């Protein structure tokens, strides 16, 4: 059976320990084994990155940009292949996987302009004969620990900007769908990236902890669940590292009485069930305000039977399986709990009928969900949509702002004044107005508030450049006879 290797120092490396299985979620069959890193493998990957940093940090912006442009063209040319790798190991449909690659490409294109984004400032003659200028310099060896649900997009949210800024990178992808990370490494190499600048290290907690505690790793970026994000942040910062750790979500979509309900119903189905709900920006709660609840639920329910559930590479499939059998069982358990707690089960995804032994749960819709029920409080990360009723706009806003998660939120309305006020008042990191999945474009930054982010800096865009660099101010004065002599006073600008 095929083994997915590490990628260290510009070549595949088998590793020193046994690995774990990789499954096709559409069939339930094992399709590969992935190597798991031992501490010695972590040391090897970090050492390769550290050695490469000595040269890469001195590379010209022109050289980095040429490589980034070549990498961008290779990604574009190999989109179909990458999408099929994603689909086979994650389960999402091939068209959805192509969209994932496209959103990653946006960040690569942003990084191609690194010369503009990394510029410093200069102030001549801040004092007589004294000039000051600022620069941003790379951190060194940095690491990205990425989730199973976006095995291409999230690594591309991290590594291109980090590398463009002059760092060297160690990627620890999810062991559930590891092949995409290695394929990215191959494309980086084909683009001309020097050996050791981009490395891939597979594994479990041993690999993660090795990166979090390694003295030669300067920064860690993470995307995953809130408990793990908190652990990543606490552990890595305790070891003196810069950290951004993006956690879970419970994204609400607030639908006001004046909203276009057909538009809202389309958005709820698309954003709730796309990728089987395995998106950190998926809509999992619809807040129906005022009297719109019954009609909105009817419209959502009417659309669900048309959603075609099937293997990600099958013709016309719109929603694939969940990533593992364990996660399928967990999602089904939440449906059981919601029904037992008294929520109204409108559409039951446990009854979906797909041929084969894949990890299937169909689109599920609950109505009259209460705030104390687990289908509302917990991040299910599956195709389970909960409708909560609110009497007023203020009640809906309070519901969103009091939730411990604050990743994304959407408001559906035709009232521009209300929409503007909502954008100002809602306490969430990313806001959509009649946009159900408000993932920012590359020139802005991705990140939530509260338990959806541990750390101060969001991902990609200008904040990404700041995260992967550190500032330095240089003050200069050239010899001038008027400045000779000892002066023990604190300098004054004159």
C-alpha positions, -999 to +999 in steps of 0.1 A: +000+000+000+012+035-008+029+054+020+027+092+022+062+104+032+075+134+049+091+161+027+124+173+043+152+192+027+138+191-008+130+153-010+106+127+003+116+110+036+101+078+049+105+086+086+116+065+115+083+052+130+051+034+119+023+056+106-014+057+105-041+048+079-056+071+053-091+063+042-114+072+013-144+086+032-167+077+003-160+040+005-146+035+040-116+017+026-080+023+034-061+038+005-027+047+020-005+049+051+010+081+063+043+083+081+042+097+116+071+118+129+093+108+158+112+135+177+142+128+155+121+135+124+110+168+139+146+177+145+156+167+110+128+189+094+136+219+117+173+215+110+168+215+073+147+246+075+172+263+098+201+256+074+181+269+045+171+301+063+207+313+064+206+316+026+169+323+020+167+353+042+194+369+021+176+362-012+165+392-032+129+402-034+132+397-072+142+360-067+114+353-042+089+369-065+100+349-095+096+317-075+062+328-062+049+336-097+062+302-110+045+285-080+012+303-088+013+291-124+020+255-113-009+256-088-032+269-115-021+243-140-025+215-115-058+226-099-077+195-112-051+171-099-050+188-065-088+189-063-090+151-069-064+145-042-084+166-018-117+149-027-103+114-024-089+118+011-113+144+025-145+135+008-156+170-005-168+172-041-143+179-068-159+213-077-158+223-041-121+213-039-114+234-070-129+263-051-105+256-022-075+257-045-088+290-061-091+306-026-055+295-018-043+309-051-055+344-041-031+344-012-002+333-035-011+362-058-010+385-028+024+372-019+037+378-054+035+415-045+056+411-014+079+439-024+050+463-020+038+448+013+071+446+031+083+481+025+095+501+055+094+538+062+121+565+063+123+598+081+153+620+072+167+645+096+147+635+126+174+654+145+202+674+130+221+651+107+202+621+120+180+598+098+157+569+109+142+541+088+123+510+096+125+475+081+106+443+086+127+411+087+118+374+087+116+355+120+134+323+110+120+288+110+082+289+113+055+262+114+020+258+102-003+232+117-033+228+095-067+211+096-082+183+076-111+203+061-089+225+039-057+206+031-046+230+004-062+263+011-051+267+047-014+258+040-016+284+012-030+309+036+002+306+057+032+294+037+034+318+007+034+349+028+058+334+053+082+323+026+079+355+006+089+374+038+121+353+040+112+326+065+115+289+060+085+268+067+075+234+082+040+223+075+023+197+097-009+188+078-037+167+091-029+130+091-064+124+078-056+138+043-019+142+041-012+138+003-021+173-007+007+188+015+033+166-001+020+176-036+023+213-026+060+206-016+066+190-050+052+221-068+072+244-046+103+225-057+093+226-093+089+264-090+125+266-080+122+270-042+156+260-026+157+228-007+147+231+030+126+263+026+093+243+026+091+211+045+062+187+053+061+167+086+033+143+092+021+128+125+001+132+156+007+149+190+044+139+190+050+160+158+028+189+171+045+191+205+079+188+189+072+219+168+056+238+197+086+233+220+115+232+195+140+260+204+146+267+167+110+273+157+102+310+160+064+311+152+034+288+149+002+293+129-027+269+136-062+263+124-085+238+141-108+233+171-110+257+200-096+233+227-066+225+205-061+261+195-060+271+232-035+243+239-013+254+209-014+290+221-005+282+257+022+257+249+039+276+221+039+310+239+052+293+270+082+284+249+087+319+236+071+316+202+048+340+183+014+323+179-018+327+160-042+299+168-076+300+150-103+279+168-138+267+163-170+285+153-207+286+156-216+309+128-251+325+129-271+338+100-296+364+112-327+368+089-347+399+094-384+403+084-376+424+054-351+399+039-355+382+006-364+348+020-356+329-012-321+344-012-318+336+025-330+300+021-306+294-008-278+308+013-287+287+044-286+255+024-254+264+005-235+276+035-249+250+059-244+219+039-215+227+016-185+204+023-209+184+046-207+213+071-170+207+076-161+244+072-151+267+100-172+294+082-202+272+077-236+285+088-248+263+116-274+285+132-302+305+114-317+331+136-353+338+123-364+372+135-400+381+140-427+363+120-404+349+092-396+316+110-423+294+096-419+305+060-381+305+061-380+269+075-405+258+049-383+272+021-351+257+035-368+223+040-381+224+004-346+228-010-330+200+009-343+170-011-327+185-042-292+183-026-274+154-043-253+135-017-227+112-031-190+104-036-170+136-042-159+125-077-194+114-089-213+133-115-234+160-101-226+154-064-230+185-043-222+171-008-198+143+001-193+122+032-178+132+065-141+127+069-140+097+093-163+070+107-157+084+142-168+119+131-199+105+114-209+088+146-203+119+166-225+140+142-253+114+144-250+115+182-257+152+181-288+146+160-299+120+185-294+145+213-312+173+196-342+151+190-342+139+226-339+175+239-371+185+222-360+204+191-382+199+161-364+176+136-376+188+102-352+168+080-332+138+093-299+133+077-294+099+094-317+083+069-296+093+038-292+064+015-259+063-004-245+031-019-214+018-002-198+020+032-189+056+032-192+080+062-226+095+053-248+119+071-273+139+049-285+175+053-302+178+087-326+206+098-338+214+133-364+241+142-373+257+175-338+251+189-331+264+224-299+280+236-292+253+262-293+224+237-260+208+226-269+212+189-268+249+196-239+252+221-214+228+205-195+230+173-209+200+155-188+204+123-213+185+102-244+191+080-267+200+109-285+234+106-304+247+137-331+274+135-335+296+165-364+320+168-359+356+180-386+382+185-365+413+177-334+425+161-319+433+195-326+398+208-309+384+177-279+407+181-276+397+218-277+360+208-248+364+185-227+386+208-231+363+238-220+332+220-185+321+230-175+317+194-171+347+171-157+336+138-182+346+112-218+360+111-242+369+083-272+393+082-299+390+056-319+422+051-329+448+025-325+477+050-291+494+044-293+514+077-299+483+098-271+465+079-247+493+086-255+493+123-252+456+125-217+457+110-207+482+137-225+465+167-219+428+161-189+414+180-176+389+155-144+389+134-159+385+099-193+398+089-214+392+058-243+413+047-265+391+024-232+371+021-234+338+040-197+329+041-178+362+045-143+349+040-123+380+032-103+384+000-066+383+002-060+420+007-078+418+040-073+393+068-091+362+082-097+358+118-124+356+145-129+370+180-133+354+215-129+316+214-124+316+177-089+331+179-060+328+204-034+355+197-035+390+185-029+388+147-052+375+120-042+354+090-030+365+056-032+400+041-014+428+058-018+412+092-002+380+078+029+401+067+031+415+102+028+381+118+056+365+097+080+394+102+093+416+130+101+453+129+134+470+133+142+507+134+177+519+124+189+554+134+219+567+115+243+596+119+275+600+098+306+617+112+304+654+116+328+675+137+300+693+154+289+661+171+322+652+187+325+650+225+310+630+254+274+639+264+258+618+292+224+634+288+195+616+273+194+624+236+171+653+226+159+658+190+171+691+179 
